[in-house]
Amino acid sequence: MTWLLRLYPPAWRRRYAGEVAEMLAGRGFSLRIAVDLVAGAIDSWLHPTATLAAAAAAAPPAHEKERNMLSRVLRLDCSVMYGSNISKEDQWKAGVAAIGWTAVLTLAWLGLRLRFGSVPVLESLSLLPVLFASVYSLRYTYLKGRPGSVQAVFIGGVTLINALILLAAGWVAAQL
């Protein structure tokens, strides 16, 4: 998963990429780590001084330099800066958000389908309500505590990528 470090700004990569790559070396793929790395990259681009200031504030005193500063800041599971404790309430919020958004967006999609009929491109978007709702529910779990701007870029970006993939599939289906 070290390839995700390419998403970070160059200055951040020069300073921290080696330490984070070292931390990732012993870990397998994890959705939680992937979300945290992508959200961290978004945060680093949107709030470069705040991100680096938080890292510097969490740095160990000079006599403890052998300790890995980023292991205290990131831990690659949202535990230090953003709180990894996902409560039952957070799980309920995520579930209600996922179900609610799925219902609302599915009804909107059905309305479009009734209005325009069975068009392959529109049909390809039938999965978007579930995909969006799943990504949106991350704001109560893996993205919990991240700034709203980071959540918006992450959720919007993943939704846009999903929509483009689905639209491309619909376009291909229409060509067949």
Contacts in CASP RR format, 6 or more apart in sequence:
PFRMAT RR
TARGET T0000
AUTHOR 0000-0000-0000
METHOD contacts of the structure
MODEL  1
MTWLLRLYPPAWRRRYAGEVAEMLAGRGFSLRIAVDLVAGAIDSWLHPTA
TLAAAAAAAPPAHEKERNMLSRVLRLDCSVMYGSNISKEDQWKAGVAAIG
WTAVLTLAWLGLRLRFGSVPVLESLSLLPVLFASVYSLRYTYLKGRPGSV
QAVFIGGVTLINALILLAAGWVAAQL
1 24 0 8 1.000
1 27 0 8 1.000
1 28 0 8 1.000
1 29 0 8 1.000
1 30 0 8 1.000
1 33 0 8 1.000
1 34 0 8 1.000
1 37 0 8 1.000
2 20 0 8 1.000
2 21 0 8 1.000
2 24 0 8 1.000
4 34 0 8 1.000
4 37 0 8 1.000
4 38 0 8 1.000
4 41 0 8 1.000
5 13 0 8 1.000
5 17 0 8 1.000
5 20 0 8 1.000
5 21 0 8 1.000
5 37 0 8 1.000
6 13 0 8 1.000
7 37 0 8 1.000
7 38 0 8 1.000
7 41 0 8 1.000
8 16 0 8 1.000
8 17 0 8 1.000
8 40 0 8 1.000
8 41 0 8 1.000
8 44 0 8 1.000
8 45 0 8 1.000
9 44 0 8 1.000
9 45 0 8 1.000
9 48 0 8 1.000
11 48 0 8 1.000
11 52 0 8 1.000
12 44 0 8 1.000
12 48 0 8 1.000
12 51 0 8 1.000
12 52 0 8 1.000
15 52 0 8 1.000
16 55 0 8 1.000
16 70 0 8 1.000
19 68 0 8 1.000
19 69 0 8 1.000
19 70 0 8 1.000
19 71 0 8 1.000
20 70 0 8 1.000
20 74 0 8 1.000
20 76 0 8 1.000
22 68 0 8 1.000
23 68 0 8 1.000
23 70 0 8 1.000
23 71 0 8 1.000
23 74 0 8 1.000
23 76 0 8 1.000
24 33 0 8 1.000
24 76 0 8 1.000
27 33 0 8 1.000
27 76 0 8 1.000
31 142 0 8 1.000
32 77 0 8 1.000
32 78 0 8 1.000
32 142 0 8 1.000
33 76 0 8 1.000
33 77 0 8 1.000
35 138 0 8 1.000
35 142 0 8 1.000
35 143 0 8 1.000
35 154 0 8 1.000
36 74 0 8 1.000
36 76 0 8 1.000
36 77 0 8 1.000
36 78 0 8 1.000
36 142 0 8 1.000
37 76 0 8 1.000
38 154 0 8 1.000
39 142 0 8 1.000
39 143 0 8 1.000
39 146 0 8 1.000
39 150 0 8 1.000
39 151 0 8 1.000
39 154 0 8 1.000
40 51 0 8 1.000
40 146 0 8 1.000
40 150 0 8 1.000
42 150 0 8 1.000
42 153 0 8 1.000
42 154 0 8 1.000
43 50 0 8 1.000
43 51 0 8 1.000
43 146 0 8 1.000
43 147 0 8 1.000
43 150 0 8 1.000
44 51 0 8 1.000
44 52 0 8 1.000
46 147 0 8 1.000
46 149 0 8 1.000
46 150 0 8 1.000
46 153 0 8 1.000
47 147 0 8 1.000
47 149 0 8 1.000
47 150 0 8 1.000
54 73 0 8 1.000
54 81 0 8 1.000
55 69 0 8 1.000
55 70 0 8 1.000
55 73 0 8 1.000
58 69 0 8 1.000
58 72 0 8 1.000
58 73 0 8 1.000
58 80 0 8 1.000
58 81 0 8 1.000
59 69 0 8 1.000
59 72 0 8 1.000
60 67 0 8 1.000
60 69 0 8 1.000
60 72 0 8 1.000
72 80 0 8 1.000
73 80 0 8 1.000
73 81 0 8 1.000
74 80 0 8 1.000
74 81 0 8 1.000
75 84 0 8 1.000
77 84 0 8 1.000
78 84 0 8 1.000
78 142 0 8 1.000
78 144 0 8 1.000
82 144 0 8 1.000
82 145 0 8 1.000
82 146 0 8 1.000
83 144 0 8 1.000
83 145 0 8 1.000
86 140 0 8 1.000
86 141 0 8 1.000
86 144 0 8 1.000
90 140 0 8 1.000
90 141 0 8 1.000
90 144 0 8 1.000
91 140 0 8 1.000
91 141 0 8 1.000
93 140 0 8 1.000
94 137 0 8 1.000
94 138 0 8 1.000
94 139 0 8 1.000
94 140 0 8 1.000
94 141 0 8 1.000
95 137 0 8 1.000
95 140 0 8 1.000
97 133 0 8 1.000
97 136 0 8 1.000
97 137 0 8 1.000
97 139 0 8 1.000
97 140 0 8 1.000
98 133 0 8 1.000
98 134 0 8 1.000
98 136 0 8 1.000
98 137 0 8 1.000
99 133 0 8 1.000
100 133 0 8 1.000
101 129 0 8 1.000
101 132 0 8 1.000
101 133 0 8 1.000
101 136 0 8 1.000
101 137 0 8 1.000
102 129 0 8 1.000
102 130 0 8 1.000
102 133 0 8 1.000
104 129 0 8 1.000
105 128 0 8 1.000
105 129 0 8 1.000
105 132 0 8 1.000
105 133 0 8 1.000
106 129 0 8 1.000
106 130 0 8 1.000
108 129 0 8 1.000
109 122 0 8 1.000
109 125 0 8 1.000
109 126 0 8 1.000
109 128 0 8 1.000
109 129 0 8 1.000
112 122 0 8 1.000
113 122 0 8 1.000
113 123 0 8 1.000
116 122 0 8 1.000
119 174 0 8 1.000
120 170 0 8 1.000
120 171 0 8 1.000
120 173 0 8 1.000
120 174 0 8 1.000
121 167 0 8 1.000
121 170 0 8 1.000
121 171 0 8 1.000
121 174 0 8 1.000
123 170 0 8 1.000
123 173 0 8 1.000
124 166 0 8 1.000
124 167 0 8 1.000
124 169 0 8 1.000
124 170 0 8 1.000
124 171 0 8 1.000
124 173 0 8 1.000
125 163 0 8 1.000
125 166 0 8 1.000
125 167 0 8 1.000
127 162 0 8 1.000
127 166 0 8 1.000
128 159 0 8 1.000
128 162 0 8 1.000
128 163 0 8 1.000
128 166 0 8 1.000
131 159 0 8 1.000
131 162 0 8 1.000
132 155 0 8 1.000
132 159 0 8 1.000
132 162 0 8 1.000
135 154 0 8 1.000
135 155 0 8 1.000
135 156 0 8 1.000
135 158 0 8 1.000
135 159 0 8 1.000
135 162 0 8 1.000
136 155 0 8 1.000
138 154 0 8 1.000
138 155 0 8 1.000
139 146 0 8 1.000
139 151 0 8 1.000
139 155 0 8 1.000
143 150 0 8 1.000
143 151 0 8 1.000
143 154 0 8 1.000
143 155 0 8 1.000
146 154 0 8 1.000
END
